[in-house]
Amino acid sequence: MLLVWALLAALLPGAPVAAQPPAPPALHLPTPTGAYPVGTTWLHLTDAARSDPWRPESRRELMVSLWYPAVAAPGARAPYTTAAVSARIIAAEGLPLPPDLLATVRTSARRDVPVRPVARGWPLVVLSPGFSLSRESLTGLAEDLASRGYVVAGVDHPYEAWGVEFPDGRVADCLACELSVPDTAARLIEGRAADVAFLLDRLTGPRPAWQGARFIDPTRIGMVGHSIGGASATHALRADRRIDAAVNLDGTLFLPIPAGAVTKPFLLIGSDRPTDASWLRDWPGLTGWKRWLTVTGSGHLSFTDRPILGAQLGMDPGVIPADRQMLVTREYVAAFLDQHLRHRPRPLLAAPNEAYPEVLFCDAAA
């Protein structure tokens, strides 16, 4: 697995060392493309029935960001992350940046503004980040989906990210990062599926943890994950009957999928690298609607916010411009969710599209 911001280790190669490095530029995410203003709030949840898989002496706690279609109302822009989490990410990668830099990223969502009412309820999408990443890494995708009419729940899985900060100031450091992913894959994936099941209980059950939950349609739920989060989305699609469709963004399927076990809609989007053997192994056994797409010129982190922010810091994003990488992710994930949660056919998923020549329909998936 690639580490968070690994590509930034080569930031501004060859630049002379200055006594006082210049201040980094202001960082921002692209504006959401949908029709609705975006609101957000943070939830702290404790599963009293489950021990933490990394600290068995404690109950499992989650931090969750909710993004949603909002009523246009004044409100402060939401922080991208906290200063403590920013400092841990930057320190973990050894980056020559101010520790609180990621806390300064400009977002589009307004904090704690009212949810826009809707008669049927908004479809719900759960996001699970990659290994060592935290929930802010998928904010650009989350804000865009919310602007298109989805409630989006981004989950932090404590002790699996460089830092997860709780409201009382405690920070869960990455205990799992001391271990190898292949050796702990089943533990990671099954634990994340349990996290998501608990979150769905708290958002769609009889005693919801969020007052805006009355505007969620519990009959239309999708999950999208990046890297190990994608593998977890695959497993959760099998394990939880409430999840109707799932997207795996470049995640190795460490837990094999038994033939015929996944009959629900499933989208694989891979980076431009050698074909993942686990995808080849499990593809024939997926018996529902399915697509396998590869984005030419992309990398493992292309489906996150990292290329956008890295480019603003002067890093070369690679073959595909950073804003283009985010556009492709936003468009194809939204098309999949529209088609399978809203039952609106999206031609983008039917065949290669000349507007997106970098997106290939994999021959192995034909």
NORCORQUI-V260592 format. One record per pair of residues at least 24 apart in sequence whose ideal C-beta (glycine too) atoms are under 7 Angstrom apart, sorted by the first residue. I is the first residue (numbers start at 0). J is the second residue. Records with the same first field share a line. If there is no record, write none. Layout:
I=J ; J
This chain:
0=130 ; 180 ; 226 ; 227
1=299 ; 300
2=92 ; 131
3=88 ; 91 ; 92 ; 131 ; 132 ; 161
4=88 ; 92 ; 94 ; 305
5=92
6=300 ; 309 ; 314
7=92 ; 94 ; 309 ; 312 ; 314
8=92 ; 93
10=312 ; 313 ; 314
11=313
20=95
23=96 ; 97 ; 100 ; 312
24=311 ; 312
25=105
26=103 ; 104 ; 105 ; 308 ; 311
27=104 ; 105
28=104 ; 105 ; 106 ; 107 ; 138 ; 139 ; 142 ; 304 ; 307
29=139 ; 307 ; 322 ; 325
30=107
31=107 ; 142 ; 143 ; 146
32=143 ; 146 ; 329
33=143 ; 146 ; 147 ; 148
34=146
35=68 ; 69 ; 115 ; 146 ; 148
36=69 ; 71 ; 109
37=66 ; 69 ; 107 ; 108 ; 142 ; 145 ; 146
38=67 ; 69 ; 108 ; 109 ; 112 ; 114
39=64 ; 65 ; 66 ; 77 ; 108 ; 110
40=65 ; 110 ; 111
42=208 ; 209
43=165 ; 166
44=198 ; 201 ; 208
46=197
49=193
52=186 ; 190
53=158 ; 174 ; 175
54=158
60=157 ; 165
61=154 ; 155 ; 194 ; 198
62=155 ; 163 ; 165
63=152 ; 153 ; 154 ; 198
64=134 ; 153
65=150 ; 152 ; 209
66=108 ; 141 ; 142 ; 145 ; 151
67=114 ; 121 ; 145 ; 150 ; 211
68=115 ; 121 ; 145 ; 148
69=109 ; 112 ; 113 ; 114 ; 115
70=112 ; 113 ; 115
72=112 ; 113
74=109 ; 110 ; 111 ; 112
75=109 ; 110
76=105 ; 106 ; 109
77=106 ; 108 ; 109 ; 110
78=102
79=104 ; 106 ; 135 ; 138
80=133 ; 135
81=164
83=162 ; 164 ; 170
84=133 ; 162 ; 164
87=161 ; 162 ; 172
88=161 ; 162
91=161
104=308
106=138 ; 142
107=142
108=142
114=211 ; 214
116=214
117=214
119=216
120=214 ; 215 ; 216
121=148 ; 149 ; 150 ; 214 ; 215 ; 216
122=149 ; 216 ; 219 ; 221 ; 336 ; 340 ; 341
123=150 ; 152 ; 202 ; 215 ; 219 ; 220
124=149 ; 151 ; 221 ; 223 ; 336
125=152 ; 154 ; 195 ; 198 ; 222
126=151 ; 152 ; 153 ; 154 ; 223
127=154 ; 191 ; 195 ; 224 ; 228 ; 231 ; 232
128=225 ; 228
129=225 ; 226 ; 227 ; 228
130=159 ; 180 ; 226 ; 227
131=160 ; 161 ; 173 ; 176
132=160 ; 303
133=160 ; 161 ; 162 ; 163
136=303 ; 304 ; 305
137=225 ; 303
138=304
139=304 ; 307 ; 325
140=328 ; 329 ; 332
143=329
144=333
147=333
149=336
150=215
152=198 ; 202
154=194 ; 195 ; 198
156=191 ; 194
159=187
180=227
181=253
184=253 ; 254
185=253 ; 254
187=227
188=227 ; 230 ; 231 ; 234 ; 253 ; 254
189=234
191=228 ; 231
192=231 ; 234 ; 235 ; 238 ; 239
195=222 ; 235 ; 239
196=239
199=239 ; 241
217=241
219=243 ; 340
221=245 ; 336 ; 340
223=248 ; 332
224=248 ; 250
225=249 ; 250 ; 302 ; 303
226=250 ; 299
230=254
236=261 ; 263 ; 265
237=261
243=339 ; 340
244=339 ; 340
246=332 ; 335
248=302
249=299 ; 302
251=275 ; 277
252=277 ; 278 ; 281
255=280 ; 281
256=281 ; 284 ; 285
257=284
258=284
259=284 ; 286
260=284
261=285 ; 287
262=286 ; 287
263=287
264=288 ; 339
265=289
266=290 ; 335
267=291 ; 292
268=292 ; 294 ; 302 ; 331
269=293
270=294 ; 297 ; 298 ; 299 ; 301
271=295 ; 296 ; 297
274=363
279=363
282=363 ; 364
290=348 ; 364
291=361 ; 363 ; 364
292=331 ; 358 ; 359 ; 360 ; 361
293=359 ; 361
294=327 ; 357 ; 358
295=357 ; 359
296=357
297=324
302=328
319=357
327=355 ; 357 ; 358
331=358
